[in-house]
Amino acid sequence: MARTVKQGPVDAPLRKATPAPHWKQLRQGDRVRVALAPGFETGGLVDAITGDHTAVWVNLDGGRGRTLLHCSDGVEIFPEED
């Protein structure tokens, strides 16, 4: 027998997905510095960006592959100065 499931505030996202202002300046092909965790940073190139700038695909340097970063993941993406 199936139970009735109520959708409520518990099912809401934990925090609003709002990218930092500098994420909105990122463009495909930009060189960036990615802070994945305290004390761990790596460089890379922006491969793709969602239309609302909440998610960014980055090809990491050193053959570390392509990774998807979301603004609610707690990571920071900083454009590198030319």
Stockholm file with secondary structure:
# STOCKHOLM 1.0

chainA/1-82         MARTVKQGPVDAPLRKATPAPHWKQLRQGDRVRVALAPGFETGGLVDAITGDHTAVWVNLDGGRGRTLLHCSDGVEIFPEED
#=GR chainA/1-82 SS CCCCCCCCGGGSCSSCCCCCGGGGGCCTTCEEEEEEETTEEEEEEEEEECTTSSEEEEEEGGGTEEEEEEGGGTCEEEECCC
#=GC SS_cons        CCCCCCCCGGGSCSSCCCCCGGGGGCCTTCEEEEEEETTEEEEEEEEEECTTSSEEEEEEGGGTEEEEEEGGGTCEEEECCC
//
